């Protein structure tokens, strides 16, 4: 089982249209477990020093066929 990460990044700007304020980015990294993926997301979020940017991640699993 592989675990994939999709990062969600939003810019908190009252002048941007809502549909243009967030992007989703499928990451190329693959993880062996969901906890490993979550740990990566938490570390990534801690490196963000800009209070105008909100980041979170979504970890999902896919079965190898």
C-alpha positions in Angstrom: 0.0 0.0 0.0 1.3 3.4 -0.9 0.3 6.7 0.7 0.1 9.8 -1.3 -0.1 13.4 -0.2 -2.2 16.3 -1.6 -1.2 19.7 -0.1 -3.8 22.5 0.1 -2.4 26.0 0.2 -4.6 29.1 0.7 -3.6 32.7 0.6 -5.6 34.8 3.1 -6.3 37.9 1.0 -9.6 39.7 1.2 -9.1 41.1 -2.4 -8.8 37.7 -4.1 -11.8 35.8 -5.4 -12.5 32.7 -3.3 -11.9 30.4 -6.2 -8.5 31.9 -6.8 -7.3 31.9 -3.2 -6.5 28.2 -2.8 -4.6 25.6 -4.8 -4.3 21.9 -4.4 -0.9 20.3 -5.2 -0.4 16.6 -5.5 3.0 15.9 -4.1 5.4 13.4 -5.8 6.6 11.9 -2.5 5.1 8.5 -1.6 5.0 7.3 2.0 4.8 3.8 3.5 2.2 4.7 6.1 -0.4 7.4 6.9 1.4 8.4 10.1 4.6 9.0 8.1 2.6 11.2 5.7 1.0 13.2 8.5 4.4 13.7 10.1 5.6 15.1 6.8 2.6 17.5 6.6 3.1 18.8 10.1 6.8 19.5 9.4 5.9 21.2 6.2 3.4 23.4 7.9 5.9 24.4 10.6 8.3 25.8 8.0 5.7 28.3 6.9 6.5 31.6 8.5 4.0 33.7 6.6 0.8 34.2 8.5 -1.1 35.1 5.3 -0.6 31.5 4.0 -2.6 28.6 5.3 -1.4 25.1 4.5 -2.8 21.6 5.2 -2.5 18.2 3.7 -4.6 15.3 2.8 -3.1 11.8 3.0 -4.7 9.0 0.9 -3.9 5.4 0.3 -4.0 3.4 -2.9 -3.7 -0.3 -3.2 -1.1 -1.6 -5.7 -2.6 -3.9 -8.3 
